[in-house]
Amino acid sequence: MPVTRRTFVGGISAAALSWPEPTSRILGANRDIRVAVIGLRGQGRTHIAQFAALPNVRVVALCDVDSAVLAEQRAAFEKRYGRAVDGYAEPRAVFDRKDIDVVSTATPNHWHALIGIWACQAGKDSYIEKPISHNVWEGRQLLRAARRERRIVQGGTQSRSQPGIREAVQFVRDGKLGAIRYVHGVCYKPRLSIGKVGFGKAPETVDYSQWCGPAPYEVLRRKELHYDWHWHWATGNGDLGNQGIHQVDVARWILGDEGLPQQMISIGGRVGYDDDGETPNTQLIFCDYPIAPLLFEVRGLPSGKEHQASEAAWRKGMDVVPGLERGGSIGVIAYCEQGRMVIDTGAARAYDPDGKLIAEFKGDGNHYANFIAAVDVRDATLLHADVLETHLSSALCHLGGISHQLGHAARGDELDKLASRHPEFARAFAGMRAHLLRNGVDVANTPLSAGRLLNFDPVSEQLHGDHAANALLTRPYREPFVVPALT
């Protein structure tokens, strides 16, 4: 069979994603599905609670490189559930446990793909927080591992399990608002300065080499080890790959689960303060899809400089988007010929061209329960966020980072010209420019990164003749934390 965009991105037909265990045993019919959670400080606590609440599921092991966090969460688990849980300081000890069926991970981004691959190779299914990779190449290796080892792998893009959002997406894809003109996602989330101290020190309770894992082992270049890793390229992917991937995933879903775009470009910068962070706090990407353009925008500064007086004022002073609920600052809008669909984190609403509400979609779902249901009957087609879809959405975010990193410093007129390649790109950039000006940043004088135009081959997942960009599709790895090259 010839290799096409469709056959490559899937890697295997949907019909082949249902398989029995070697013994034809359906797990849930005989015993509890046994879960280990890796990475406990932040979202990992949610993983513990969500899995522990499901019938026929038993959390049996916790793992974290911070001994203090591990001890704290083991004690909290015993207090809440009335039984002890095993604890481990590093992931490979978890994979050695033959009685563990599922590994769930909420580590920093740079560990996601390797933990997922190791889990597959150890014969375990996995739930992996978004983004499921730190770069494009390792996400593809995770997908190959899942298919080769016939494992169930769910990405943490939870919107896929929200019934209201699922119905809203299908409403648009069924053409009930006419043809899609473009889709615009936004992440206006407060991101204050992390300070400028130059170097920090990992807590004594942390095995820092293990924490770095696949990333370079280097001096800590920020005050805080935790969370602020999002804003360093070695470990994180900025807000585009942090919060933004949820909305990027929904936007791509609306377009029909399109793969990766043939062209994309970014405009952005880390502006408004000087701190230890590297990733942009202001960014706009434009993705040229065959069906319609996809735009995504990050704003970490508030609506104006007057809101920077305090953290509380900053958090309350973010820009809002008309039609979005829950603060109106995070969501996706699909603009169509016969109206628009507005999707936020909990609901969706369809409007006609005059702004009249014509349909509303609500309903909560359980992403963890969806994963366990697929694990129970060995059928990956039941997953709402199969590893393939989360790989593609993660990779799109990574491409936005590559365009930004390979960009050049540019000001006013040059940036306007770059955005003029499409009317909606120009409109969105004009809004970004005005937003920055309200925060005391005039792009006529303060340069942003005019990102490199990426000409991407979605089949090979390579950039045409662009050696510098292709180099950023992956990274050097250090022993023994090497992401394996799979075929």
Rosetta blueprint (number, residue, H / E / L):
1 M L
2 P L
3 V L
4 T L
5 R H
6 R H
7 T H
8 F H
9 V H
10 G H
11 G L
12 I L
13 S L
14 A H
15 A H
16 A H
17 L H
18 S E
19 W L
20 P L
21 E L
22 P L
23 T L
24 S L
25 R L
26 I L
27 L H
28 G H
29 A H
30 N H
31 R L
32 D L
33 I E
34 R E
35 V E
36 A E
37 V E
38 I E
39 G L
40 L L
41 R L
42 G L
43 Q H
44 G H
45 R H
46 T H
47 H H
48 I H
49 A H
50 Q H
51 F H
52 A H
53 A L
54 L L
55 P L
56 N L
57 V E
58 R E
59 V E
60 V E
61 A E
62 L E
63 C E
64 D L
65 V L
66 D E
67 S H
68 A H
69 V H
70 L H
71 A H
72 E H
73 Q H
74 R H
75 A H
76 A H
77 F H
78 E H
79 K H
80 R H
81 Y H
82 G L
83 R L
84 A L
85 V L
86 D E
87 G E
88 Y E
89 A L
90 E L
91 P H
92 R H
93 A H
94 V H
95 F H
96 D L
97 R L
98 K L
99 D L
100 I L
101 D L
102 V E
103 V E
104 S E
105 T E
106 A L
107 T L
108 P L
109 N H
110 H H
111 W H
112 H H
113 A H
114 L H
115 I H
116 G H
117 I H
118 W H
119 A H
120 C H
121 Q H
122 A L
123 G L
124 K L
125 D E
126 S E
127 Y E
128 I E
129 E L
130 K L
131 P L
132 I L
133 S L
134 H L
135 N L
136 V H
137 W H
138 E H
139 G H
140 R H
141 Q H
142 L H
143 L H
144 R H
145 A H
146 A H
147 R H
148 R H
149 E L
150 R L
151 R L
152 I L
153 V E
154 Q E
155 G E
156 G L
157 T L
158 Q H
159 S H
160 R H
161 S H
162 Q L
163 P H
164 G H
165 I H
166 R H
167 E H
168 A H
169 V H
170 Q H
171 F H
172 V H
173 R H
174 D L
175 G L
176 K L
177 L L
178 G L
179 A L
180 I E
181 R E
182 Y E
183 V E
184 H E
185 G E
186 V E
187 C E
188 Y E
189 K L
190 P L
191 R L
192 L L
193 S L
194 I L
195 G L
196 K L
197 V L
198 G L
199 F L
200 G L
201 K L
202 A L
203 P L
204 E L
205 T L
206 V E
207 D L
208 Y H
209 S H
210 Q H
211 W H
212 C H
213 G L
214 P L
215 A L
216 P L
217 Y L
218 E L
219 V L
220 L L
221 R L
222 R L
223 K L
224 E L
225 L L
226 H L
227 Y L
228 D H
229 W H
230 H H
231 W H
232 H L
233 W L
234 A L
235 T L
236 G L
237 N L
238 G H
239 D H
240 L H
241 G H
242 N L
243 Q L
244 G H
245 I H
246 H H
247 Q H
248 V H
249 D H
250 V H
251 A H
252 R H
253 W H
254 I H
255 L L
256 G L
257 D L
258 E L
259 G L
260 L L
261 P L
262 Q L
263 Q E
264 M E
265 I E
266 S E
267 I E
268 G E
269 G E
270 R L
271 V L
272 G L
273 Y L
274 D L
275 D L
276 D L
277 G L
278 E L
279 T L
280 P L
281 N L
282 T E
283 Q E
284 L E
285 I E
286 F E
287 C E
288 D E
289 Y L
290 P L
291 I L
292 A L
293 P L
294 L E
295 L E
296 F E
297 E E
298 V E
299 R E
300 G L
301 L L
302 P L
303 S L
304 G L
305 K H
306 E H
307 H H
308 Q H
309 A H
310 S L
311 E H
312 A H
313 A H
314 W H
315 R H
316 K H
317 G L
318 M L
319 D L
320 V L
321 V L
322 P L
323 G L
324 L L
325 E L
326 R L
327 G L
328 G L
329 S L
330 I E
331 G E
332 V E
333 I E
334 A E
335 Y E
336 C E
337 E L
338 Q L
339 G E
340 R E
341 M E
342 V E
343 I E
344 D L
345 T L
346 G L
347 A L
348 A E
349 R E
350 A E
351 Y E
352 D L
353 P L
354 D L
355 G L
356 K L
357 L E
358 I E
359 A E
360 E E
361 F E
362 K L
363 G L
364 D L
365 G L
366 N L
367 H H
368 Y H
369 A H
370 N H
371 F H
372 I H
373 A H
374 A H
375 V H
376 D H
377 V H
378 R L
379 D E
380 A H
381 T H
382 L H
383 L L
384 H L
385 A L
386 D E
387 V H
388 L H
389 E H
390 T H
391 H H
392 L H
393 S H
394 S H
395 A H
396 L H
397 C H
398 H H
399 L H
400 G H
401 G H
402 I H
403 S H
404 H H
405 Q H
406 L L
407 G L
408 H E
409 A E
410 A E
411 R L
412 G H
413 D H
414 E H
415 L H
416 D H
417 K H
418 L H
419 A H
420 S L
421 R L
422 H L
423 P H
424 E H
425 F H
426 A H
427 R H
428 A H
429 F H
430 A H
431 G H
432 M H
433 R H
434 A H
435 H H
436 L H
437 L H
438 R H
439 N L
440 G L
441 V L
442 D L
443 V L
444 A L
445 N L
446 T L
447 P L
448 L E
449 S E
450 A E
451 G L
452 R L
453 L L
454 L E
455 N E
456 F E
457 D E
458 P L
459 V L
460 S L
461 E L
462 Q E
463 L E
464 H L
465 G L
466 D L
467 H H
468 A H
469 A H
470 N H
471 A H
472 L L
473 L L
474 T L
475 R L
476 P L
477 Y L
478 R L
479 E L
480 P L
481 F L
482 V L
483 V L
484 P L
485 A L
486 L L
487 T L
